[in-house]
C-alpha cells in the first residue's frame, strides 16, 4: 500500500553545512551521519521524490502519486492531508538542526512543494515559478 521500495539515490545533497541523503542499500535517510528516525512510510515517499528531483517544483499531485501509490488511497488524499504530512516532516527535520529547505509554492491550478538546493532560497524569475 505504501511506497516501500528504496530509491537508488546514491548522491548526497548539500544542505547548508549538512547533507540530506538516502542510503541506497538500506533505504535509510540521513542528515550528515545521523539517521532520520521515525519517518512514516508517507514521509519516506515524500523525501524520496524530493531528493530525486531537487530544485524541481513538484505539484501536490506529483507528491501524492509518489507517496501514496495505491489508487484507492490516492483518490482519498486531500490537500489538508498532504499539508499535515509536510508540516510533520518539516518539524522532524528541524530536530536535526536542518535549515528549512522544503518550500511551499502557490501555483495555478494546484501549487506544491520544492526541495531547495543548499537549504537556501534561490532567486527565481517570476515567470518560472508556476508550471
C-alpha positions in Angstrom: 0.0 0.0 0.0 2.7 2.5 0.9 5.9 3.2 -1.1 8.4 0.9 0.5 10.9 0.2 -2.3 14.1 2.3 -1.5 15.1 4.6 -4.4 18.6 4.1 -5.8 19.8 7.6 -5.0 23.4 7.5 -4.1 24.4 11.1 -4.2 24.2 13.4 -1.2 22.5 16.8 -1.5 24.3 19.5 0.4 22.0 21.3 2.8 23.8 24.3 4.4 26.7 22.5 6.2 24.8 19.2 6.4 23.9 16.6 3.9 20.5 15.1 3.4 20.8 11.7 1.7 19.3 8.3 1.2 21.4 5.2 1.7 20.7 3.1 -1.4 21.3 -0.3 0.3 19.3 0.2 3.5 16.7 2.8 2.4 17.6 4.9 5.4 17.5 8.7 5.2 20.3 10.7 6.9 21.3 14.2 7.7 25.0 14.2 7.8 25.9 11.0 9.7 22.7 10.9 11.7 19.8 8.7 10.6 16.5 10.4 10.5 14.3 8.4 12.8 10.6 8.0 13.0 9.7 8.7 9.4 6.3 7.4 8.3 6.0 5.5 5.0 4.3 8.6 3.6 7.2 10.9 4.7 9.7 8.4 3.2 7.9 8.6 -0.1 7.8 12.4 0.0 11.5 12.6 0.8 12.4 10.1 -2.0 10.7 12.0 -4.7 12.0 15.3 -3.4 15.6 14.0 -3.3 15.2 12.5 -6.7 14.1 15.9 -8.1 16.0 18.5 -6.1 15.0 22.1 -7.1 12.0 21.0 -9.2 8.6 22.4 -8.5 6.6 19.3 -7.6 2.8 19.6 -7.7 0.7 18.2 -5.0 -0.4 15.5 -7.4 3.2 14.6 -8.1 3.9 14.1 -4.4 0.7 12.3 -3.7 1.3 9.9 -6.6 4.8 9.1 -5.3 4.0 8.9 -1.6 0.5 7.3 -1.8 0.9 4.9 -4.8 -2.2 2.9 -4.1 -5.0 4.1 -6.3 -7.7 3.9 -3.6 -5.6 5.8 -1.1 -4.6 8.4 -3.7 -8.2 9.2 -4.6 -8.9 9.9 -1.0 -5.9 12.1 -0.2 -6.9 15.7 0.5 -4.7 18.8 0.2 -5.0 19.1 4.0 -3.7 15.5 4.5 -0.7 16.4 2.3 -0.2 19.6 4.2 -0.2 17.8 7.5 2.4 15.3 6.3 4.6 18.1 5.0 4.3 20.0 8.3 5.2 16.9 10.3 8.2 16.2 8.0 9.5 19.7 8.4 9.2 19.5 12.2 11.1 16.2 12.2 13.9 17.6 10.0 14.2 20.6 12.3 15.0 18.2 15.2 18.3 17.5 13.3 19.1 21.3 13.1 18.4 21.2 9.3 17.6 24.6 7.9 14.1 25.0 6.4 14.6 23.7 2.9 11.1 22.4 1.8 9.3 25.3 0.3 5.6 25.6 -0.4 4.8 27.3 -3.7 1.5 28.6 -4.9 0.7 27.8 -8.5 -2.2 27.7 -10.9 -4.0 25.4 -10.7 -2.6 23.5 -7.7 0.8 24.5 -6.4 3.0 22.2 -4.5 6.4 21.9 -2.8 10.1 22.2 -3.7 13.3 20.9 -2.0 15.9 23.6 -2.2 19.4 23.0 -3.1 21.8 24.1 -0.3 18.9 24.8 2.0 18.6 28.3 0.8 16.1 30.3 -1.2 17.2 30.9 -4.7 16.3 33.9 -6.8 14.0 32.6 -9.4 12.5 34.8 -12.2 8.7 35.1 -11.5 7.8 33.6 -14.9 9.4 30.2 -13.9 7.6 29.8 -10.6 4.5 28.2 -12.0 4.2 25.3 -14.3 
